[in-house]
């Protein structure tokens, strides 16, 4: 149970989200609910345009107590219900169909009398034949029509007819068929707002509500994240975002999903599961390599061309509901080149050449597999750095000077360290890379440079150069190296040494 303070927090948040009919209490059944209802009214905490909805059984003393709780309310929905299914009639009440109809009609008359005294313009009447979906259609029609005729709604003063699947006992399409049939067979249809209230016993509450809307319903009752009795109710967050994903404005605030989930968890002490639709921590997260690759490519295309969101595996843009792309791709032993490439690009500004991506992905995957867990971006960088930038017992560039002996000849004098000693490599060639390559060839290394890429990392005065070089040994095996330096020539030289280190480690 929630305290009054928790209920206030929850109510205020629902108002901020944009809900207008908010069922807050069963005031005749609980002192806490009664006091909470009174506090909202007496403290004038109900914004204009928002109606308190309260629940009551079809008994005179309970209805009277309900209206005591509502005294002075600007606008309220009084929700009357009684059970109608064969099992409820037989087992719980021991009454005939006609006697069950009489309970509903008498309850409606009591509400009508109290509503007149409270001010008819302040009270909206709602009736639910509880366990509707398990009730014979003809009897559901008869009892609803009796209630409608008793209340006498008009097009300007409509009543709400709420048809609940109190226990979900069929596929969503069957429930939708029941709603469509009722919509066609109730009296005064133009004076009735047809509402649905689905439960999740079979896991189809949202789908049932959606199909019911297509079948003629105009209103949906539900809860945040489906919280409710047994398996819960229609999750209004999921339903709203389903609409949003199809280009339909749900007209409730859904742009801060983590804030909604945090408020819900704090107020109810219930948890939103990690794979709960839209709100779970993992719903926009891909671990699979093929998924990561597709997402990475889709995000790049969207960033480049804009337009309508159409990124593989992401039904909506996470940023639209307050999420970031940082958690979309997480790296574990199932991850491949696409995921690793995305993380290195997003977090560290490295744009790996396409040919280099598979070997980097494999290097990261080996570590994740050995550790038996996913790797953080920082750990991914450590593996990359160790593999390509700080190779153990390797040659590292300390200093390099270059000059042009002629228009086509470059002289390089490079000081390198490795294996605990320092040496100078001096050579000439057609550019810095060619000259340094010739110097390494003199040391007995046999290879040729097969690919070169470079890009800037950062902007302005703080920008650095990143170079990628691939070399091929005489046996045909190829190895990439990476160099990062404020000077592009030094970055290129470091990349060549990095590739040589990996080729001849």
N, C-alpha and C positions, 0 to 999 in steps of 0.2 A: 504493500500500500504506500501511496505517496502522501507526504505531509502537505499541509496547506501552503507552506512556502514553496515546496517543489511544484505543486499544482500551479501556483501563481507564475513561477518561472516558465513552466511549460506553456501555460495559456498566453503569456506575453510573447513568447517566441512564435507560437502559431499565428498570432495576430501580425507579427512582423513578417511572417512568411506570406501573408495575404489571405489566409483562410477567413471566411465570413460566417459560416455556421459551425460553431465549435461545441460539440457535446462535452460538457464539463462534469456532469454529476448525475447521480441517482439520489436526489436530496431527501426523498422520503425513506430511504433505506439506510442512511448513514449520517451520523451527526457531523462527521468531518465534511461530507459532501454538502450537507445543508449549510454549515458555517462557511464553507468556501464560496458557495453561491451567494450567500448574503454579503460576504466581504467584497466580492467583485462589484456588486450593485451599490453597496453603501459607500465604498471608497471610490466610486465612479471610475473604475478601471476598464470599462467597456467602451472602446472607441465607436464613433459613429459608423454605421454600416455593418457592425458585427453583432450577430445574434447568439445568445447563449442557448444551447440545446440541452434539455434535461429529459431524463427517462423516467417513465412511471408505468406501473402495471394498471390494469383496468379495474381498480378498486377505489371506491369513493374516498375513504380516509387517506389513502396514499395520494390521490389526486389533490385533495385539499391541502395536504402537507406540502406538496410540490408547489402549489400556487403561493403558499406562505413564503416559501424560499424565494419566489420570483417577485415578491411585492416591490413595486417601484422600478422594475426592469424596463429599459428602453425598448427592447425587442427580444423576444424569445421564441424558440421552437419547443413546443411541448410534445414529446414523443411517447405516444401511447402504444402498448403492445399487449397481445395475448396469444397463446400458442394454439395452433390449428391442425397440426398433423394427426393422423390416426393414432399413432403411439401416444402422443401427448393427451389426446382426448380420452383414450381408453385407460392408460396407465396412470397418468398424473391427475386428471380431473374427473374421470368417470362420468363424462357428460356427452350428450348427443350433439350432432352438428348444430341443431337449432339453439341449444343451450349455449354453445360456444359463441354463436352469432349474437345472442342476447347479451353476453358479457361484453363483447366489443361495442355494441350499440349503447348499452348503459354507460360504459366508460366514456364513450364519445359525448354523450349528453352531459355527463359531469364536467368534462373539459370545456364543453361549449358554454355551460352555465358560468363557470369560473372565468373563462376568457372574456365573457361579456362584462363581468364585474371589473376585471382588470383593465379592460380597454381592448376591444377587438383588433384595433390597428396595431397593438403591441404583440399579439400572440399569433403565431403560425402553428397550425395543427399538423401533426405527423402521425400516421398510423402504420404499424407493422404487424402483419400476420406472422408471428414468430414460427420458425420452421416451415416457411412458405414453400421452399423447394421440395419438401417431403409431403406436402399437402396435395390432395386431389385438385387438379386445375379448376374443376367446376365449383368445388367448395371454396377455394381461394377467391374465385371470382365473386361468388355469392356474398361472402362475408365482407369483402372489400367494397362491393357495391352497396351493401347495407350501411356501412360506415360512411361512405361518400354521401349517400342520400340523407343520412342523419346530420352530417356536418353542414351540408349545403354550400359547398364552395362555389365561387364564381371565377370567371377569367381574371377579374381584378383582385380577387382575394382567394388565391389558390391554396389548396392543402397539399401536403406531401404524402404520397403513398409509397411506402418503403417495402420492398420485397426481398427479404433476406434469404440467403442460403445459410441458415443458422448452423447446419452441419453440411459441409460440402460432400455430396453423395453421387455426383455425376460429373461427366466431362463438361467443360465450359460451354460447349455448343448446345447441350441439352438445357442448361440454365438459361442461355440466351433465347432458346425457343420458348421457354416458359414466360420470359419477360415479354417477348413479342406477342404471344397469345393473350396475355393479360392486357397489354397496351391496346389490343384490338377489341377487347371484350368488357372493359370497365365502362361504367357510365360517366358522363360529364368529363370526358377525356381532356377537353380543352381547359378544364378548371383544376386539373390534377398535375402535379409535378411527380413524374415517375422516378423513384429513387431505388438504388440497389445497395445491398450490404452483404458483401461476400466474406466467407470464411475460407481458411486455407488447409482444411483437413486433408485434401488430396494434392495440395501444392499448387492449385490453379486459381487462387483468389484474384490475382491481377488479371489473368487471362479471362476469367469469367466476367469480371467487371467491364473489361474492354469490349468483349463480345456483346454484353448487355447494352452498352451504349450504342453499338451498331444496330441493336435490335429495337431501340426506341427509348431506352432509359435516358434521363436528363440529369441525373445527379448520382454521385457515388459517395457512400460513407466508407471511411477507412481510417487507418492510423499511420503514424510515422513508423516506418520500417516493419509494418505489419504486426505490431505488438497487440496482443489480445488474448482472449481465452483459448486454451488448448494450443493449436498451431497458429493462432492469430487470425488477423483480418487482411483485407486488401492493403498492400503497402502503397500509400499515397505518394511517397517519394519515388518509388519505382514507376508507378503509373504516370506521374508527372514527367519524368525523364523519358519514358517510352514515347509519350506524346511529343516531347521536345525533339527527340531523335528523328521524328517524322516530319519536322517542320511546323508543328502545332504548338503555339504558345500556351502552356498550362496555366498561366496567369497566377502562379505562386512563385515565391522566391526560391530558386534552387541553385544560385550561383556560388554558394559556400557550403558544399556538401560536408566537409569536415567539421564545420561549425555546427551544422544541424546534428550530426552524429554525436558530437561531444556533448551538446546540450541534452540530447536524448539519453545518453548513457549516464550522465550525471544525475538527471532527474529521476530516471526509472531504475537505476542500478542494473539495467540490462545491457548486453553487449551487442554491437553490430558486428556480425561475423566477417572475417577477412575476405570472403568471397561473396558477400551480400551484393546483389546487383547495384552498380553505380557507386555505392557508399563504402564498400569493403576496401581494405587497404591494398588488396592484391588484384582488384578487378581491372585495373589499367596496366597491369604488370605482365610482361612476357618473359619467360625463362627459356622457351624453346628457340633453338637457333633459327629455324626457318621463319618463325613468327617474328623474331627480332629483326631479321634481315628485311622482311616485308614492311615492318613498321618503320624502320630506319629509312628505307627508300620512299615510303609514303610521306613521311614527315618532311623529307627534303623537297619532294615535289610540291607539297602544300606550301612550304615556306617560300619556294621560288615563284609559284604561279598563283597562290591564293585560291579564290573561288570557293565552291562548295566543299565542305569537309568530306573527304573520301579516302581515309587512311585504313589500310587493311588491319583487321582485328581490333580496331578502336571505333565502336559505333558512334561515339560523340567525341568532340574535342575535350580532353580532360580540363583544359584551362577554362572552359565555359562554366564549370562547376567548382572552380577554385583549386583544382589540382595542377601540378606542374608536370613537365615531361621528365623530370629527373628520376622518378621512380617507375617510369614506363618500362624501361629495359633494365633488368637485373641479371648479373652474370653468375652462372653456375656451370656444372659440368655438361649440361645440355646445350649451353649457349655456343653459338658459332661466330663466324666473322662479322655478321651484321650487328650483333649486339655489342661486341667488343669495339668495333669501329664507331658505333654510335656514342658509346661512353667516352672514348678517347677524343672524339670530336667535340662532344657537348661539354665535357668537364675540363679538357686540357688543350683544346684548340688544335689538335693534330688531325690533319686530313690525309689519311693513309692512301697511298696509291692502290688501285684496285688489285693489282697483282700481289701486293704485300699483305692484304687483309687475311687470306686463309692461314698464312703461317703465324701471324700475330694471334688470330683466334685460337689456333691449335696450342700455342704456348700458354695462353691464359687458361684454356680448357684443361691442360695437363695439371696445372697447379690446383684448380678448383676440384678436379677429380681426386687428386691426392689428398686434399684437405677434407673432402666430403662435404663441402658447403659452398654457398655463394660467396663471391668476392665483392667487397666494396669498391667504389671508384678509386679510393686511395691505394688499395691493395693491387688493383689492376695496374695502376701507374707504377707501383714498385716492381711488379713483374716485368713490365715493359722497359723500365729504366735499367733493371739488371740485365735483361736480355739484349738490349740494343745500345744503351748509353754508358753503362758502367761494367762492362764485361770483365770478369775476374782474370787477373794475370794477362791483361791485354795491352795492346798499343793504344796510347792516348796522346792526342795532340797537345803539346805544351805551347809551342810558338810556331808561327809560319810567316815567312816573308816571300813575296813573289815580285818578279820584275819581268819586263818584256825585253828579250834580247833582240827581237825583230817584230815585224807586224804579225807574224804567225807563230812565234816561239815564246813560250813563257818559262822562266826559270823559277823553281820553287826550292826554298831552303826551309825544311821543317824539322823542328825538334820534337821528338816523341819519346815517351817513356813506356816501359813494359818489362815485366819480369824483374823488377828491381833495378833496372839500369836505364840510362838515357843515351840516345843516339841522334845523330843528325842525318836526315835523308836529303840529299841534294840531287836534283834531276831537272831535265827540261822536257817540254812537250807542247802539244797544241792545247793550251789552257791549263788551269790549275789541276783539274782532276786527272787529265792525261799525264801531266808531269809527275804528279805524286804516284800514279799507278806505275809508271816506268821505274820510279825509285823503289817501289815495293817489289817489282819483278826482279830487280837486281838482287834483292835479298832472297831470291829463290821461290817466291810465291808465283804461281802460274794461274792467271785468271784474265778475264776480259769484262769490262763494264757493259752491262746490257740494258740498264734503265736508269733514268735520273729524273727526279721530281723535286720541286721546291715550293715553299709558300711562306708567307709572313705569318707570325703568330703574335697577336696583339696589334695595337695601333699606335701611331705617333712615335714619340721619342722612346717609348718603352718597348717598341716592337722588336722581336727577334726573328731570325731566319731559321727555317727548318728545311733540311735537305734529306732526301731519301735516295740511296744508291743501291742498285742490285748488281752483283757481279756473278760471273759464271766460272766455276773451276774447270779444269781440263776434263774432268770426268762427267761434266754436264750438269752437276748439281748447282743450284742457284741460291744465293743468300742476300738478304736485304740488310742494309745498315742505315742508321739514323744519326744525324748530327744537328745540334742546336747551338747557335751562337749569334751574337749581335752582328757579326760580319758573315755575309753569305759565302765568301770564299772559305773561311774557317769552318763554317757549318758543313760545306761540301767535303772538305778534307776529313773532318771528323766522321762524316757518314761513310766515306770510303774506308777509313780505318775500322769503323764498326763492322762493316760487311766483311772485311778481311779477317777480323778477330773471330767472327762467327764461322767463317769458312774454314779457318785453320786453327780452331780452338783445340 
